[in-house]
Amino acid sequence: MAMQAHEIEDLIRAVFPDAQIKIEDLRGDGDHYSCLVETASFAGKTRVQQHKMVYDALGGRMGNELHALALQTRIPQ
C-alpha cells in the first residue's frame, strides 16, 4: 500500500515540529518521493545520523508502505 505525501510529512513533523519539510512525489505513484527536511535538531549530527533520525521518524515504513525516498537534510542557516 502506497503512502501519501501528507502522511510522510505528518510522521516527520511529529518528531521534528520545527522542521521545514518539502515532499515531491517523483512518479505520481505514492511510492517514490524526494524529501527535504530542515530542522535545528540536526545540529551537531553527521549526515548519516540526520538521515537515520528521519528514517526512525517514519517508524519502519521504509521498504514497506514507502518504497523509495530521496532524502536531503540540512540545518537552518
TISE-914308 format. One record per residue: x, z, y of N, C-alpha, C in turn. Coordinates in Angstrom, 2 decimals, padded with zeros to 5 digits. Last residue first. Example, Ala and Ser with C-alpha at 12.3 -4.5 7.8 and 13.67 -1.06 7.14 Angstrom:
<sites>
SITE   n_east     n_up  n_north  ca_east    ca_up  ca_north   c_east     c_up  c_north
SITE   012.85   007.08  -002.25   013.67   007.14   -001.06   012.90   007.87   000.03
SITE   013.19   007.80  -005.69   012.30   007.80   -004.50   013.20   007.80  -003.30
</sites>
This chain:
<sites>
SITE   n_east     n_up  n_north  ca_east    ca_up  ca_north   c_east     c_up  c_north
SITE   020.02   008.41   027.98   021.13   008.46    028.97   020.82   009.45   030.06
SITE   019.02   009.54   024.75   018.70   009.15    026.13   019.90   009.31   027.05
SITE   020.53   008.16   021.88   020.33   009.37    022.67   019.99   008.93   024.09
SITE   019.13   006.16   019.23   020.02   006.42    020.36   019.59   007.68   021.08
SITE   018.80   003.95   016.44   018.62   005.25    017.05   019.56   005.37   018.24
SITE   017.08   001.57   014.55   018.06   001.80    015.61   017.75   003.17   016.19
SITE   016.31   000.10   011.44   016.28   001.28    012.30   017.42   001.28   013.30
SITE   014.23  -001.72   009.77   015.47  -001.96    010.50   015.50  -000.92   011.61
SITE   012.77  -001.04   006.84   012.77  -000.54    008.21   014.15  -000.79   008.81
SITE   010.65  -001.93   004.15   011.88  -002.18    004.91   011.73  -001.71   006.35
SITE   008.37  -000.67   002.88   009.38  -001.40    002.12   010.70  -001.53   002.87
SITE   006.43   002.02   002.66   007.22   001.30    003.66   008.40   000.65   002.96
SITE   005.42   003.20   000.40   004.48   002.53    001.31   005.21   001.65   002.32
SITE   008.44   003.14  -000.77   007.11   003.24   -001.36   006.12   002.48  -000.48
SITE   010.66   002.88   000.74   010.73   002.41   -000.63   009.41   002.51  -001.37
SITE   009.78   005.69   002.59   010.69   004.55    002.48   010.81   004.17   001.01
SITE   008.41   008.07   002.31   007.62   006.83    002.28   008.49   005.57   002.21
SITE   009.62   010.54   002.58   009.68   009.86    001.29   008.90   008.56   001.20
SITE   009.09   011.31   005.34   008.59   012.05    004.19   008.57   011.29   002.88
SITE   009.93   010.52   007.77   008.99   009.63    007.09   008.53   010.20   005.75
SITE   011.85   012.36   008.40   010.56   012.46    009.10   009.49   011.59   008.42
SITE   013.95   011.33   006.91   013.35   012.59    006.49   011.98   012.77   007.14
SITE   014.53   009.11   008.51   014.03   008.90    007.15   013.38   010.17   006.60
SITE   015.48   010.50   010.78   014.27   009.66    010.88   013.68   009.43   009.49
SITE   017.74   011.74   009.71   016.70   012.55    010.35   015.39   011.77   010.43
SITE   019.24   009.53   008.92   018.71   010.43    007.89   017.59   011.29   008.46
SITE   019.93   008.56   011.44   019.05   007.76    010.57   018.44   008.63   009.48
SITE   021.61   010.66   012.29   020.42   010.29    013.05   019.43   009.53   012.17
SITE   023.66   010.52   010.39   022.83   011.72    010.47   021.53   011.44   011.22
SITE   024.71   007.99   011.07   024.17   008.23    009.72   023.26   009.45   009.72
SITE   025.63   008.51   013.67   024.56   007.52    013.45   023.91   007.72   012.08
SITE   026.04   012.08   014.11   026.54   010.74    013.83   025.35   009.80   013.64
SITE   025.02   014.21   016.82   024.87   013.74    015.44   025.51   012.36   015.29
SITE   024.99   014.91   019.46   025.97   015.54    018.60   025.93   015.12   017.16
SITE   021.55   014.22   019.80   022.81   014.60    020.46   023.73   015.34   019.49
SITE   019.08   013.76   018.76   020.21   013.10    018.11   021.56   013.49   018.71
SITE   017.22   014.90   020.39   017.51   015.58    019.13   018.71   014.98   018.40
SITE   016.61   013.18   022.39   017.71   014.12    022.64   018.09   014.88   021.38
SITE   015.85   009.90   021.19   015.50   011.30    021.38   016.75   012.14   021.62
SITE   014.52   006.91   020.26   015.42   007.51    021.24   014.96   008.93   021.50
SITE   014.25   004.51   017.86   013.89   005.90    018.16   014.95   006.45   019.10
SITE   012.94   001.49   016.94   013.91   002.12    017.82   013.41   003.52   018.13
SITE   012.41  -000.55   014.16   012.03   000.68    014.86   013.20   001.18   015.68
SITE   010.83  -003.16   012.43   012.01  -002.70    013.15   011.53  -001.51   013.98
SITE   009.39  -003.57   009.14   009.35  -003.16    010.54   010.75  -003.02   011.12
SITE   007.49  -004.68   006.65   008.81  -004.92    007.23   008.76  -004.65   008.73
SITE   004.86  -004.21   005.94   005.91  -003.81    005.01   007.31  -003.89   005.60
SITE   002.88  -005.39   007.38   002.85  -003.95    007.25   003.90  -003.40   006.31
SITE   003.06  -008.08   007.86   002.55  -007.68    006.55   002.47  -006.17   006.36
SITE   004.32  -009.17   010.00   002.88  -009.07    010.08   002.24  -008.61   008.78
SITE   007.03  -009.12   010.05   006.40  -010.21    009.31   004.88  -010.20   009.39
SITE   007.75  -006.97   011.71   008.55  -008.19    011.72   007.88  -009.37   011.03
SITE   006.27  -004.94   013.86   006.01  -005.46    012.51   006.65  -006.84   012.45
SITE   008.05  -002.62   015.72   007.60  -004.01    015.65   007.42  -004.39   014.18
SITE   008.10   000.20   017.80   007.99  -000.32    016.45   007.44  -001.75   016.51
SITE   009.70   002.61   019.62   009.22   001.23    019.68   009.24   000.68   018.26
SITE   009.59   005.73   021.15   009.54   005.01    019.88   008.98   003.61   020.12
SITE   011.11   008.46   022.45   010.60   007.15    022.84   010.70   006.31   021.58
SITE   010.41   011.89   021.64   011.01   010.58    021.36   010.30   009.43   022.05
SITE   009.49   014.45   021.69   010.00   013.90    022.96   010.46   012.45   022.82
SITE   008.82   015.14   019.07   007.75   014.93    020.04   008.20   014.32   021.36
SITE   009.82   014.57   016.21   010.52   014.36    017.48   009.49   014.10   018.59
SITE   007.94   015.05   014.25   009.24   015.72    014.15   009.99   015.66   015.48
SITE   005.79   013.54   015.07   005.53   014.92    014.62   006.82   015.72   014.54
SITE   006.90   011.03   015.49   006.56   011.85    016.66   006.27   013.31   016.27
SITE   007.04   010.07   012.87   008.27   010.31    013.63   008.00   011.25   014.79
SITE   004.31   009.90   012.23   005.22   010.70    011.40   006.50   011.05   012.16
SITE   003.39   008.13   014.24   002.83   009.49    014.13   003.76   010.40   013.33
SITE   004.82   005.77   013.62   005.04   006.47    014.88   004.55   007.90   014.81
SITE   003.64   005.15   011.15   005.08   005.40    011.23   005.38   006.20   012.50
SITE   001.03   004.73   012.03   001.30   005.77    011.04   002.78   006.15   011.05
SITE   001.27   002.55   013.72   000.89   003.84    014.30   001.12   004.99   013.33
SITE   001.88   000.50   011.89   002.89   000.94    012.85   002.54   002.32   013.43
SITE   000.74   001.14   008.55   000.51   000.63    009.89   001.56   001.22   010.83
SITE   001.99   000.28   005.32   001.76   001.26    006.39   001.51   000.52   007.70
SITE   000.62  -000.90   002.16   001.41  -001.03    003.38   001.06   000.05   004.40
SITE   000.84   000.00  -001.19   000.00   000.00    000.00   000.88   000.00   001.24
</sites>
